[in-house]
Amino acid sequence: MRVALIARSTLYTGRGGDTVQIEKTAAYLWKIGVEADIKLSNANIAYADYDLLHFFNIPRPADMLRHAKASGKPYVISTILLDQSEYDQHHRRGLGRLLRFFSADAVEYIKTMARCILGKDHLASLQFIWKGQRRSIRELLDGAAMLLPNSASEYDRLVSRYGKTGDYRVIPNGVELDIFRNKHTSKEPDTVLCVARIEGNKNQLNLIKALNNTRFKVVLVGKPAPNQPDYYKACRELAADNITFIDYLPLDELVEHYQKAKVHILPSWFETTGLSTLEAAAMGCNIVITDKGDTRSYFENYAFYCDPESPESILQAVEKAGVAEYDLTLYHKIANNYTWQKTAAETLKAYQLVLSHQLKQSILLHESIVFN
């Protein structure tokens, strides 16, 4: 079986959680015999070489429209339905504050067009210009052979926002336990780690407000988002001496930071999963995470939840996590349910169902032609 995994053109220049998800999905699919090739949306793809297409990021339909129509192949979509509407409408600064006057879909359309006009992205599908965000997404959902949300909660949000959709199969995000494994070593009790790109949605500014000049040693690991330099500047200017910024860490050093930290926090305005939270939890960190999005589907009662709008809520959650014992049940939950091996196996099952259905439809069509 050969599959093209099609992603945004900025997948590598603006790395995010979707970059990790796509890279790991492809790598582990190869391990179980699926030829999974990552293709950027602005590439020319030899569709005839593939059995089906696998798209990522339904909030970016412009990356998919042309390929879905031109290929003539069945396709699945890992929806990754990140909802940034609360941040866009209430917490953006400067000209971005104008976005509060538009619907969530309109905002995404404006952002897509702005990136392309400014030369920061490539418009893979010109038809997106006149179809718009919502119509484009609805068309893609209707044409998909199967949807692959990261949780049942994400699928429910998708249905609530865009109406009834077709078949779906939950494909969990994962962690590499060979790398991120709890070694049961002692933690630095007041060390708080946050691994995430520094941008408005990840909400490091409120994290800094919450933990500035406290007993906690806070380490922020992540590059500034290329489109939000002012946000990064505001974070640096506000941070007290107990806040440390590290733009990038090699994997072995990142693992060391996870191993030392008592608490990992991701106080985002919205998360579908929180991949760094999965990694931190696997390494024995108590986790503080936003209460907005799909995080409870993954972490249930094993996390300390915070309201991203409230520095007081963030501080309270960190203080509770800082003195609590780590619950090994969380590690076993991750080991049994949230690994990239599991992700690949579930993805392969989805592919097999799609291709099996396509084969049955072809046989029925052939029989209909023959007997009529």
N, C-alpha and C positions, 0 to 999 in steps of 0.2 A: 504494500500500500504506500502511495506517495501523496503527501499533502503539502499545500502551500499555506504557511502561516503568514498572513498579511497584516502589517502593522503600520502605524503612522510613520511618516518620512523622517521625523525627528526622534525616532526610537533610541538612537545611540548618542545624538548630540544633546538631547535633553532627557537624560535617563530618569526613570521613575519606577514606581512599583510595577507598572505594566511591562517595563523592560525586563525586569526579573521574571515575571510570570511567563512571558513569551520565551525567553531564553531557556528557562528551566523546563518548561513544557516540551520544547523542541528537543532538548538534550536527553530527557528521560524517555521521550517517544522513540528516539533513535535506539535507546538501549533495549527496547522491547520489539524492535523490528519494523518500526514505522519510519519511512524516509520523510522527515519533517523539515522542510526548507523555510527559513525565515526570509520573507520578501517585504521590502518597504513599499508603501502605497504608490510612490512616484516611479517605481520600476516598471519596465516592460516584462510581463510574465508570460512564459510559454504555457498557457493553460492546458494544452493537450498533454503535457507531461504529468499532469496531476489527476488524481481520482476525485478530489474535492478541495474546496478552499475553506480556510479557517480564519475568520476575521476577529479582530480584537477592538474593543472600545466603541460601543454603540453611540456614545456622545459625540463621536467624530465620524458621522456618516459620509462626509465628503471623501474619506479615505477608501470607501467601500463601493460606492454606487457604480462606478465605471466597471470595476472588476466583476461585480455580481452580475451585471447585465451582459458584458462582453464575453465572459468565460463560457457560458452555457453549462457550467458545472454546478452541482449541488454545493451549498455552503452552510457552515455553522458559524455562530457568533458567540464568542466570549464577551458578554455584554459589558462588564466592568462599569456599571451604571453609577459613576461617581456624581453626586449631586452637590454642586458648589453654589446653589442658589442663595442659601442663607448668607454665606460669605460675600457673594457678589452684590447682593441687594442691601446689606447692612454694614459691611465692614471694609469695603474697598476704600482706597484713598485717592485723592487727585481726580483726574478725569474719569477714573474707574467708578467713581460714585454715581455717574450718570446711568450705570447699568441697573441701578435700583428701580428704574422706571419701566423696565422691560420684563417680560416673562422669562422663565428659565431657558426655554428653547430659543427665544429671541436673543438672549445673552450669548448662548453658545454659537449661534449663527454670526453674531457681530464679532465675537472673538476669533472665529475661524477666518472670516473675511479679513479682519485686521492683520492676523498673522501672515496671510498670503500677500496682502498689499504691501506690507512692510518687509517682505522678503524673508520672513522667519519660518515659513512653512511653504509647502507645495500643494496647490489645489489639484488633487488627483482626478476629480470629477466635476467638470464644468457645469453639468446639469444641476449640481447643488445650488448654484447661484439663484436659479429661478424656482427650484423646488422648495428651498428653505430647509430648516433643521427638522421640524416636526414631521413634515410630509416625507422627507427622505428617510427618517428613522422608521416611520410606519411602513413604508414600502419595503425596507430591508427586513423588518420583522415578519412581514407577510410572506416574503419570499424565502426565508430561512428554512432549511430542512430541520434544524434543531437549534435551540438556544442553550448556551452553557453558562449560566450565572454562577457566581462563586458561593452563593448561599440561597436557601429558599426565601430568605428575607429580601434579597436583591430581586428575585423573580417577582415577588409580591409587589415591590415598588414599581417594577417595570409594567406590570399589568395595570396598576393603579394609575400610572402616568399615561400609558399609551393604549390601554384597552386590551382586550383578549388577544393573546398570542398563541402560537402553535406549540409543538412539542418542546420540552426542555428536559435537561438533565443537570443536576447540580454537580459542578466540578470544583472541589475545594482547592484553595491555595495551599502551598506547602512550605516545608523547611527541609534543609539537608541535615539530617541528624548525624551524619558522619563528620560534619563540621561544627554544627551548633548543637552540642550535647552537654547536658548538665554534668559537671565533674564533681559536684558536691564539695567544692572548696569554699573557704570562708569568704564572705562578701565584705566590701567596705560599706559599713552601715549607713553612711550619709551621702553616698555617691549616687547621683541620679543621672541616667543616660537618656538621650533622645537622639535616635538615628532617623533622620528624614531630611529631604531637601528643604532648605529654608525658604518658605513661601507663605503667603497669607493663609491658605487653607490648612497648613500644618500648625499654624497658630503659635509659633515660637514666641511671638511678642507677648501674648498673655502668659505664657509659661515663664518668661523672664520676669514679668510684673509679679507673678505669684511667688517666685523663689529668690528674687533679688535680696541680697543681704540677709539670707537665712543661714542656718547651720549647714545646709546642703551644698555639696560640691556638684555643680551641674555641668555636664559635658554635652555640647550640641555637636553632633557629627553629621555633616551634610553640606553640600555645595549650595550657594544661593541660586534660586531659580533665575534663569537668564532674562526673563521678562519682568522681574520684580526687584531691581537693584535698590530701589528706595526702601522696600520692606527690609531687606537685609541690612541696609544702613541704619534704619531705625532700631533694629534689634541690637546691633553693635553699640550704638550710642546709648541705649538704655541699660545695657548689661552692667551689673556690678562686678566686683573682683571675684566673686565666687562662681561666675559663669565663664566657661571656656568654649571657644569655637574651634572646631577642627574641620576643615573643608573636605578632606579625604583621608581615608585610612586603608592600607593594604589589608587583605582579608585576615591575615594572622593577627594583626594589631587590633582590628575590629573585634575579633573573637576575644582577645584579652580584655577589652573594655566591657564586653558583655559579661565576662567571667567575674570582673571586679564589682560591677554595679549591683547594688541591692535593689534598685528600682529602675525600670525603664518606663518612659512616659511618651505618649503620643496624643496630645490634647487637641486633635484636629477638629475643624468644623464639620468634617464628614469623613468616614472611612468605610470602605467595603469590607476590608479585612484588617489591614495594618501588618504588612509583611515583617517589618522589623520587630513588631510586638510578638509575632510568632517565634522569631529567632531568639528574642530575649527570654521569652517564657521557656523555651526549650533549654536555655542555659541557666535556668534557676533564678531568673530575676522575677521579683514581684512586679506586676504590670499595672500601670495606670493608663487608661485609654478613654477616648471620647465616648459619650453616651449617644452620639448621633451617627446613624448609619446602620451597618449590619454586624457590628462588633459583638453583640450579645449572642449571635448565632454561633460564633467561634468560641468565645471565652466564658459564656454563661456567668456563673457566680464566682469564677476563679480570678476575676479581674477587679480592680478598684476603678470605678467609673467617675468621670468628672464632667462638669458642664463647661464646654470650651469658652463660653462667654464670661465666666466668672473666675477671676484669679483666686478668690477665696475658696471656691470649690476645688480648683486645681491643687492648691496648697493642702487642703484637708485630705484629699485623696492621696497625695504623696506622703503626708505624715502617717496616715494609716498603713500604707504599703511599706513604709520604712521600718515599721516595728513588727510587722506581721511575719509569721513563719511561712516559708514557701511550701505550697501544697503539691506534693508529688503527683497527685491525681491529675493535675493539669499537664504535667510532662507526659504521662501515659496517654492522656486524651490526644495530645499532639502526635505522639509516636504512632498511635493506632489510626488516626484519621487525617492528619494534616502533614503529609510528606509529599515530595515531588514524585516519588514512585506511585503513590496513590493517585495523584493528579493525572499522571500519564496513563495509568490503567483505566481510570474512569473516562478519560478522553478517548482512548482507543475503543471502549465499549460504545461510546456515542458515535464515533466514525462507523463502526461496524453496523450499528442499527440504521444509520442513514444510507449506507451503501446497500444493505440488504433490502431496505424498502425501495430504493431506486431500482434494484434488479427485479424485484417483484412487479413493480410498475411497468418496467420494460417488457417483461414476459406477458403481462396482461394486455398491454398495447399490441404486442406482436400477435397474440392469439386473436384479439379482436379484429385485426386487419386480415388475418388468414381466414377466419371463419365467416367474415362478412364479404 
